[in-house]
Protein backbone atom coordinates (compact mmCIF):
# COMPACT_ATOMS: atom_id res chain seq x y z
CA UNK A 1 0.00 0.00 0.00
CA UNK A 2 1.38 3.47 -0.87
CA UNK A 3 1.70 6.01 1.97
CA UNK A 4 -1.51 8.07 1.89
CA UNK A 5 -0.91 10.20 4.96
CA UNK A 6 -2.70 13.55 4.76
CA UNK A 7 0.00 15.45 6.54
CA UNK A 8 0.20 19.04 5.17
CA UNK A 9 -3.12 18.97 3.36
CA UNK A 10 -4.79 21.47 5.65
CA UNK A 11 -1.94 23.89 5.16
CA UNK A 12 -2.36 23.68 1.40
CA UNK A 13 -6.09 24.28 1.75
CA UNK A 14 -5.45 27.29 4.00
CA UNK A 15 -3.05 28.77 1.48
CA UNK A 16 -5.61 28.26 -1.31
CA UNK A 17 -8.16 30.04 0.86
CA UNK A 18 -5.69 32.87 1.41
CA UNK A 19 -5.14 33.15 -2.34
CA UNK A 20 -8.86 33.26 -3.08
CA UNK A 21 -9.34 35.78 -0.27
CA UNK A 22 -6.72 38.05 -1.77
CA UNK A 23 -8.63 37.99 -5.07
CA UNK A 24 -11.63 39.39 -3.17
CA UNK A 25 -9.87 41.82 -0.85
CA UNK A 26 -7.75 43.63 -3.43
CA UNK A 27 -10.65 44.67 -5.74
CA UNK A 28 -12.78 45.64 -2.75
CA UNK A 29 -10.00 47.82 -1.37
CA UNK A 30 -9.62 49.39 -4.79
CA UNK A 31 -13.33 50.11 -4.99
CA UNK A 32 -13.36 51.72 -1.55
CA UNK A 33 -10.32 53.83 -2.40
CA UNK A 34 -11.84 54.95 -5.70
CA UNK A 35 -15.05 56.02 -3.97
CA UNK A 36 -13.18 58.07 -1.41
CA UNK A 37 -10.81 59.59 -3.96
CA UNK A 38 -13.62 60.51 -6.36
CA UNK A 39 -15.60 62.43 -3.76
CA UNK A 40 -13.14 65.27 -3.18
CA UNK A 41 -12.76 66.28 -6.87
CA UNK A 42 -16.54 66.29 -7.32
CA UNK A 43 -16.96 68.66 -4.38
CA UNK A 44 -14.07 70.88 -5.49
CA UNK A 45 -15.46 71.11 -9.01
CA UNK A 46 -18.87 72.17 -7.73
CA UNK A 47 -17.24 74.76 -5.45
CA UNK A 48 -15.16 76.12 -8.34
CA UNK A 49 -18.11 76.37 -10.70
CA UNK A 50 -20.25 78.29 -8.24
CA UNK A 51 -17.30 80.45 -7.14
CA UNK A 52 -16.67 81.38 -10.78
CA UNK A 53 -20.37 82.02 -11.30
CA UNK A 54 -20.53 84.31 -8.25
CA UNK A 55 -17.31 86.13 -9.06
CA UNK A 56 -18.56 86.71 -12.60
CA UNK A 57 -21.83 88.18 -11.31
CA UNK A 58 -19.83 90.40 -8.95
CA UNK A 59 -17.56 91.64 -11.76
CA UNK A 60 -20.47 92.32 -14.12
CA UNK A 61 -22.32 94.30 -11.47
CA UNK A 62 -19.17 96.18 -10.40
CA UNK A 63 -18.47 97.35 -13.95
CA UNK A 64 -22.13 98.17 -14.48
CA UNK A 65 -22.20 101.23 -12.20
CA UNK A 66 -18.61 102.31 -12.80
CA UNK A 67 -18.07 105.60 -14.59
CA UNK A 68 -14.55 104.56 -15.54
CA UNK A 69 -14.55 100.86 -16.32
CA UNK A 70 -15.47 99.18 -19.57
CA UNK A 71 -15.34 102.17 -21.89
CA UNK A 72 -13.64 101.74 -25.27
CA UNK A 73 -9.96 102.52 -25.00
CA UNK A 74 -10.17 102.71 -21.23
CA UNK A 75 -9.20 100.34 -18.46
CA UNK A 76 -11.43 97.61 -17.17
CA UNK A 77 -9.35 95.98 -14.46
CA UNK A 78 -10.01 92.77 -12.59
CA UNK A 79 -11.63 91.61 -9.39
CA UNK A 80 -10.59 88.76 -7.11
CA UNK A 81 -12.87 87.22 -4.54
CA UNK A 82 -13.13 84.03 -2.51
CA UNK A 83 -16.30 81.93 -2.48
CA UNK A 84 -16.75 78.39 -1.21
CA UNK A 85 -13.08 78.33 -0.29
CA UNK A 86 -12.05 78.96 -3.89
CA UNK A 87 -10.31 82.17 -4.95
CA UNK A 88 -11.33 83.36 -8.39
CA UNK A 89 -10.07 86.29 -10.46
CA UNK A 90 -12.25 87.82 -13.16
CA UNK A 91 -10.47 89.88 -15.80
CA UNK A 92 -12.47 92.19 -18.00
CA UNK A 93 -11.67 93.71 -21.37
CA UNK A 94 -13.33 96.75 -22.93
CA UNK A 95 -14.49 96.27 -26.46
CA UNK A 96 -15.57 98.86 -28.98
CA UNK A 97 -19.38 98.91 -29.06
CA UNK A 98 -20.93 97.92 -32.31
CA UNK A 99 -17.82 96.26 -33.71
CA UNK A 100 -17.84 92.78 -32.31
CA UNK A 101 -20.71 91.45 -34.36
CA UNK A 102 -22.18 89.80 -31.26
CA UNK A 103 -25.91 89.21 -31.48
CA UNK A 104 -27.85 91.98 -29.82
CA UNK A 105 -24.88 94.26 -29.35
CA UNK A 106 -25.94 97.85 -28.97
CA UNK A 107 -24.10 100.76 -30.63
CA UNK A 108 -24.76 103.12 -27.75
CA UNK A 109 -23.49 100.85 -24.96
CA UNK A 110 -20.37 99.60 -23.35
CA UNK A 111 -19.50 96.14 -24.53
CA UNK A 112 -17.30 94.18 -22.14
CA UNK A 113 -15.92 90.67 -22.12
CA UNK A 114 -15.03 88.82 -18.92
CA UNK A 115 -13.03 85.68 -18.13
CA UNK A 116 -12.93 83.93 -14.75
CA UNK A 117 -9.76 82.08 -13.78
CA UNK A 118 -8.22 80.51 -10.69
CA UNK A 119 -7.10 83.26 -8.32
CA UNK A 120 -3.45 84.15 -8.62
CA UNK A 121 -3.14 82.36 -11.94
CA UNK A 122 -0.17 83.80 -13.81
CA UNK A 123 -0.12 81.31 -16.65
CA UNK A 124 -2.44 83.23 -18.92
CA UNK A 125 -6.04 83.52 -17.86
CA UNK A 126 -7.86 82.81 -21.14
CA UNK A 127 -6.08 79.49 -21.44
CA UNK A 128 -7.07 78.53 -17.90
CA UNK A 129 -10.49 80.16 -17.72
CA UNK A 130 -13.46 78.15 -16.50
CA UNK A 131 -16.09 80.74 -17.33
CA UNK A 132 -16.31 83.55 -19.86
CA UNK A 133 -19.08 86.04 -20.51
CA UNK A 134 -19.88 89.14 -22.49
CA UNK A 135 -22.14 91.94 -21.30
CA UNK A 136 -23.71 94.90 -23.01
CA UNK A 137 -24.31 97.95 -20.81
CA UNK A 138 -26.87 100.62 -21.61
CA UNK A 139 -25.96 103.92 -19.96
CA UNK A 140 -29.15 105.67 -21.00
CA UNK A 141 -32.69 105.54 -19.74
CA UNK A 142 -35.50 104.88 -22.21
CA UNK A 143 -36.15 108.64 -22.29
CA UNK A 144 -32.56 109.30 -23.32
CA UNK A 145 -31.17 110.58 -20.04
CA UNK A 146 -27.65 109.52 -19.15
CA UNK A 147 -27.58 107.05 -16.27
CA UNK A 148 -24.49 104.90 -15.93
CA UNK A 149 -25.43 101.24 -15.63
CA UNK A 150 -29.13 101.74 -16.24
CA UNK A 151 -29.40 98.30 -17.80
CA UNK A 152 -27.22 95.33 -18.56
CA UNK A 153 -27.75 92.44 -20.92
CA UNK A 154 -25.74 89.25 -20.81
CA UNK A 155 -24.92 88.38 -24.41
CA UNK A 156 -23.00 85.18 -23.75
CA UNK A 157 -22.21 82.94 -20.79
CA UNK A 158 -19.84 80.10 -21.62
CA UNK A 159 -18.93 77.56 -18.97
CA UNK A 160 -15.75 75.61 -19.47
CA UNK A 161 -14.71 72.62 -17.41
CA UNK A 162 -13.50 73.41 -13.92
CA UNK A 163 -11.83 70.03 -13.77
CA UNK A 164 -8.16 70.89 -14.18
CA UNK B 1 -0.57 20.00 15.50
CA UNK B 2 1.66 22.87 14.40
CA UNK B 3 0.32 22.48 10.91
CA UNK B 4 -3.24 22.93 12.16
CA UNK B 5 -2.30 25.97 14.20
CA UNK B 6 -0.59 27.60 11.20
CA UNK B 7 -3.60 26.84 9.04
CA UNK B 8 -5.91 28.34 11.63
CA UNK B 9 -3.82 31.51 11.76
CA UNK B 10 -3.89 31.82 7.97
CA UNK B 11 -7.63 31.23 7.84
CA UNK B 12 -8.22 33.76 10.61
CA UNK B 13 -6.14 36.44 8.91
CA UNK B 14 -7.86 35.81 5.59
CA UNK B 15 -11.30 35.95 7.14
CA UNK B 16 -10.55 39.16 9.01
CA UNK B 17 -9.14 40.73 5.84
CA UNK B 18 -12.18 39.79 3.79
CA UNK B 19 -14.60 41.04 6.43
CA UNK B 20 -12.58 44.22 6.87
CA UNK B 21 -12.57 44.90 3.15
CA UNK B 22 -16.31 44.30 2.93
CA UNK B 23 -16.97 46.62 5.87
CA UNK B 24 -14.73 49.35 4.46
CA UNK B 25 -16.38 49.09 1.06
CA UNK B 26 -19.85 49.26 2.52
CA UNK B 27 -19.04 52.23 4.76
CA UNK B 28 -17.23 54.13 2.00
CA UNK B 29 -20.10 53.46 -0.38
CA UNK B 30 -22.52 54.79 2.20
CA UNK B 31 -20.33 57.82 2.78
CA UNK B 32 -20.09 58.43 -0.96
CA UNK B 33 -23.84 58.15 -1.36
CA UNK B 34 -24.40 60.55 1.52
CA UNK B 35 -21.98 63.09 0.06
CA UNK B 36 -23.61 62.74 -3.36
CA UNK B 37 -27.03 63.31 -1.80
CA UNK B 38 -25.73 66.36 0.10
CA UNK B 39 -24.18 67.71 -3.09
CA UNK B 40 -27.38 67.24 -5.07
CA UNK B 41 -29.45 68.95 -2.41
CA UNK B 42 -27.03 71.87 -2.06
CA UNK B 43 -26.94 72.39 -5.81
CA UNK B 44 -30.73 72.16 -6.04
CA UNK B 45 -31.16 74.76 -3.30
CA UNK B 46 -28.57 77.08 -4.87
CA UNK B 47 -30.30 76.88 -8.23
CA UNK B 48 -33.66 77.43 -6.56
CA UNK B 49 -32.42 80.64 -4.94
CA UNK B 50 -31.07 81.91 -8.27
CA UNK B 51 -34.22 80.82 -10.07
CA UNK B 52 -36.57 82.65 -7.71
CA UNK B 53 -34.54 85.84 -7.24
CA UNK B 54 -33.12 86.26 -10.72
CA UNK B 55 -34.93 84.30 -13.39
CA UNK B 56 -38.68 84.55 -12.93
CA UNK B 57 -40.62 86.59 -15.52
CA UNK B 58 -41.92 88.65 -12.60
CA UNK B 59 -39.27 88.24 -9.91
CA UNK B 60 -39.97 89.35 -6.36
CA UNK B 61 -38.94 92.88 -5.44
CA UNK B 62 -35.18 92.88 -4.94
CA UNK B 63 -34.65 92.18 -1.22
CA UNK B 64 -32.90 94.98 0.64
CA UNK B 65 -31.55 95.89 4.07
CA UNK B 66 -28.63 94.60 6.05
CA UNK B 67 -27.91 90.91 6.02
CA UNK B 68 -25.66 89.00 8.36
CA UNK B 69 -27.08 86.80 11.07
CA UNK B 70 -30.58 87.96 11.90
CA UNK B 71 -30.55 90.98 9.61
CA UNK B 72 -33.72 91.92 7.68
CA UNK B 73 -32.20 90.73 4.40
CA UNK B 74 -31.36 87.34 5.89
CA UNK B 75 -34.85 87.26 7.38
CA UNK B 76 -36.30 87.78 3.89
CA UNK B 77 -34.52 84.67 2.68
CA UNK B 78 -35.37 82.75 5.86
CA UNK B 79 -38.91 84.07 5.49
CA UNK B 80 -39.53 85.17 9.02
CA UNK B 81 -42.95 86.69 8.56
CA UNK B 82 -44.84 84.59 6.00
CA UNK B 83 -43.62 81.11 6.70
CA UNK B 84 -46.61 79.44 5.09
CA UNK B 85 -45.75 80.90 1.69
CA UNK B 86 -41.97 81.14 1.67
CA UNK B 87 -40.17 83.64 -0.53
CA UNK B 88 -37.78 80.83 -1.52
CA UNK B 89 -39.83 77.63 -1.69
CA UNK B 90 -38.12 74.28 -1.64
CA UNK B 91 -37.30 72.96 -5.10
CA UNK B 92 -40.05 70.69 -6.37
CA UNK B 93 -40.95 68.02 -5.51
CA UNK B 94 -39.36 68.43 -2.07
CA UNK B 95 -41.53 69.29 0.89
CA UNK B 96 -40.61 70.07 4.46
CA UNK B 97 -41.65 71.20 7.88
CA UNK B 98 -40.29 74.46 9.38
CA UNK B 99 -38.37 73.76 12.57
CA UNK B 100 -39.33 77.01 14.25
CA UNK B 101 -42.65 78.73 14.49
CA UNK B 102 -41.24 82.06 13.39
CA UNK B 103 -39.64 81.34 10.03
CA UNK B 104 -39.79 78.91 7.13
CA UNK B 105 -36.07 78.15 7.27
CA UNK B 106 -34.51 76.05 8.78
CA UNK B 107 -36.80 73.43 7.32
CA UNK B 108 -36.73 69.68 7.86
CA UNK B 109 -37.30 67.70 4.67
CA UNK B 110 -39.92 64.99 4.57
CA UNK B 111 -39.33 63.28 1.21
CA UNK B 112 -37.01 60.36 0.44
CA UNK B 113 -34.05 60.25 0.17
CA UNK B 114 -33.80 63.40 2.27
CA UNK B 115 -36.06 62.55 5.19
CA UNK B 116 -34.61 64.25 8.26
CA UNK B 117 -32.28 66.51 6.32
CA UNK B 118 -32.37 70.14 7.45
CA UNK B 119 -31.93 72.99 4.96
CA UNK B 120 -31.23 76.55 6.00
CA UNK B 121 -30.55 79.86 4.25
CA UNK B 122 -28.34 82.07 6.38
CA UNK B 123 -25.97 85.00 6.59
CA UNK B 124 -26.78 86.96 3.43
CA UNK B 125 -24.02 89.43 2.58
CA UNK B 126 -23.11 92.16 0.11
CA UNK B 127 -19.80 92.67 -1.69
CA UNK B 128 -17.27 95.11 -0.33
CA UNK B 129 -14.50 95.10 -2.91
CA UNK B 130 -13.23 91.55 -2.93
CA UNK B 131 -14.68 90.70 0.51
CA UNK B 132 -18.24 90.43 1.86
CA UNK B 133 -20.07 92.42 4.49
CA UNK B 134 -23.48 92.54 6.14
CA UNK B 135 -24.64 95.96 4.93
CA UNK B 136 -24.28 97.45 1.44
CA UNK B 137 -21.36 99.88 1.29
CA UNK B 138 -23.07 101.92 -1.43
CA UNK B 139 -26.35 102.04 -3.30
CA UNK B 140 -24.76 100.38 -6.31
CA UNK B 141 -23.22 97.61 -4.21
CA UNK B 142 -26.64 96.33 -3.23
CA UNK B 143 -27.14 94.55 -6.54
CA UNK B 144 -25.13 91.48 -5.59
CA UNK B 145 -25.95 89.24 -2.64
CA UNK B 146 -24.25 86.12 -1.32
CA UNK B 147 -26.50 83.58 0.38
CA UNK B 148 -25.13 80.74 2.48
CA UNK B 149 -26.98 77.44 2.08
CA UNK B 150 -26.60 74.93 4.92
CA UNK B 151 -27.58 71.29 4.58
CA UNK B 152 -27.44 69.03 7.65
CA UNK B 153 -27.83 65.34 6.90
CA UNK B 154 -29.66 62.93 9.16
CA UNK B 155 -26.20 61.77 10.24
CA UNK B 156 -25.82 65.32 11.63
CA UNK B 157 -23.09 66.28 9.15
CA UNK B 158 -23.41 69.87 7.93
CA UNK B 159 -22.28 71.00 4.49
CA UNK B 160 -22.18 74.71 3.68
CA UNK B 161 -22.32 76.36 0.31
CA UNK B 162 -22.39 79.97 -0.92
CA UNK B 163 -24.39 81.11 -3.93
CA UNK B 164 -24.40 84.61 -5.44
CA UNK B 165 -27.39 86.36 -7.02
CA UNK B 166 -27.29 89.52 -9.12
CA UNK B 167 -29.91 92.23 -9.63
CA UNK B 168 -31.32 91.83 -13.14
CA UNK B 169 -33.60 94.87 -13.30
CA UNK B 170 -33.09 98.34 -14.71
CA UNK B 171 -31.65 101.25 -12.72
CA UNK B 172 -30.22 100.74 -9.26
CA UNK B 173 -31.08 97.76 -7.10
HADDOCK unambig.tbl for C-alpha pairs under 7 A between the chains (distance, minus, plus):
assign (segid A and resid 8 and name CA) (segid B and resid 3 and name CA) 6.69 0.50 0.50
assign (segid A and resid 10 and name CA) (segid B and resid 4 and name CA) 6.85 0.50 0.50
assign (segid A and resid 10 and name CA) (segid B and resid 7 and name CA) 6.46 0.50 0.50
assign (segid A and resid 11 and name CA) (segid B and resid 3 and name CA) 6.33 0.50 0.50
assign (segid A and resid 11 and name CA) (segid B and resid 7 and name CA) 5.15 0.50 0.50
assign (segid A and resid 14 and name CA) (segid B and resid 7 and name CA) 5.39 0.50 0.50
assign (segid A and resid 14 and name CA) (segid B and resid 10 and name CA) 6.22 0.50 0.50
assign (segid A and resid 14 and name CA) (segid B and resid 11 and name CA) 5.92 0.50 0.50
assign (segid A and resid 18 and name CA) (segid B and resid 10 and name CA) 6.88 0.50 0.50
assign (segid A and resid 18 and name CA) (segid B and resid 11 and name CA) 6.91 0.50 0.50
assign (segid A and resid 18 and name CA) (segid B and resid 14 and name CA) 5.55 0.50 0.50
assign (segid A and resid 21 and name CA) (segid B and resid 14 and name CA) 6.05 0.50 0.50
assign (segid A and resid 21 and name CA) (segid B and resid 18 and name CA) 6.38 0.50 0.50
assign (segid A and resid 24 and name CA) (segid B and resid 18 and name CA) 6.99 0.50 0.50
assign (segid A and resid 25 and name CA) (segid B and resid 17 and name CA) 6.82 0.50 0.50
assign (segid A and resid 25 and name CA) (segid B and resid 18 and name CA) 5.57 0.50 0.50
assign (segid A and resid 25 and name CA) (segid B and resid 21 and name CA) 5.73 0.50 0.50
assign (segid A and resid 28 and name CA) (segid B and resid 21 and name CA) 5.95 0.50 0.50
assign (segid A and resid 28 and name CA) (segid B and resid 22 and name CA) 6.82 0.50 0.50
assign (segid A and resid 28 and name CA) (segid B and resid 25 and name CA) 6.27 0.50 0.50
assign (segid A and resid 29 and name CA) (segid B and resid 21 and name CA) 5.96 0.50 0.50
assign (segid A and resid 29 and name CA) (segid B and resid 25 and name CA) 6.94 0.50 0.50
assign (segid A and resid 31 and name CA) (segid B and resid 25 and name CA) 6.85 0.50 0.50
assign (segid A and resid 32 and name CA) (segid B and resid 24 and name CA) 6.60 0.50 0.50
assign (segid A and resid 32 and name CA) (segid B and resid 25 and name CA) 4.78 0.50 0.50
assign (segid A and resid 32 and name CA) (segid B and resid 28 and name CA) 5.77 0.50 0.50
assign (segid A and resid 35 and name CA) (segid B and resid 28 and name CA) 6.63 0.50 0.50
assign (segid A and resid 35 and name CA) (segid B and resid 29 and name CA) 6.70 0.50 0.50
assign (segid A and resid 35 and name CA) (segid B and resid 32 and name CA) 6.34 0.50 0.50
assign (segid A and resid 36 and name CA) (segid B and resid 28 and name CA) 6.60 0.50 0.50
assign (segid A and resid 36 and name CA) (segid B and resid 32 and name CA) 6.93 0.50 0.50
assign (segid A and resid 39 and name CA) (segid B and resid 32 and name CA) 6.63 0.50 0.50
assign (segid A and resid 50 and name CA) (segid B and resid 163 and name CA) 6.61 0.50 0.50
assign (segid A and resid 54 and name CA) (segid B and resid 163 and name CA) 6.62 0.50 0.50
assign (segid A and resid 54 and name CA) (segid B and resid 164 and name CA) 4.79 0.50 0.50
assign (segid A and resid 57 and name CA) (segid B and resid 166 and name CA) 6.04 0.50 0.50
assign (segid A and resid 58 and name CA) (segid B and resid 144 and name CA) 6.37 0.50 0.50
assign (segid A and resid 61 and name CA) (segid B and resid 143 and name CA) 6.90 0.50 0.50
assign (segid A and resid 65 and name CA) (segid B and resid 140 and name CA) 6.48 0.50 0.50
assign (segid A and resid 79 and name CA) (segid B and resid 130 and name CA) 6.66 0.50 0.50
assign (segid A and resid 80 and name CA) (segid B and resid 130 and name CA) 5.68 0.50 0.50
assign (segid A and resid 81 and name CA) (segid B and resid 130 and name CA) 4.64 0.50 0.50
assign (segid A and resid 81 and name CA) (segid B and resid 131 and name CA) 6.39 0.50 0.50
assign (segid A and resid 83 and name CA) (segid B and resid 162 and name CA) 6.59 0.50 0.50
assign (segid A and resid 84 and name CA) (segid B and resid 161 and name CA) 6.12 0.50 0.50
assign (segid A and resid 84 and name CA) (segid B and resid 162 and name CA) 5.87 0.50 0.50
assign (segid A and resid 149 and name CA) (segid B and resid 171 and name CA) 6.87 0.50 0.50
assign (segid A and resid 150 and name CA) (segid B and resid 170 and name CA) 5.43 0.50 0.50
assign (segid A and resid 150 and name CA) (segid B and resid 171 and name CA) 4.36 0.50 0.50
assign (segid A and resid 151 and name CA) (segid B and resid 170 and name CA) 4.81 0.50 0.50
assign (segid A and resid 151 and name CA) (segid B and resid 171 and name CA) 6.29 0.50 0.50
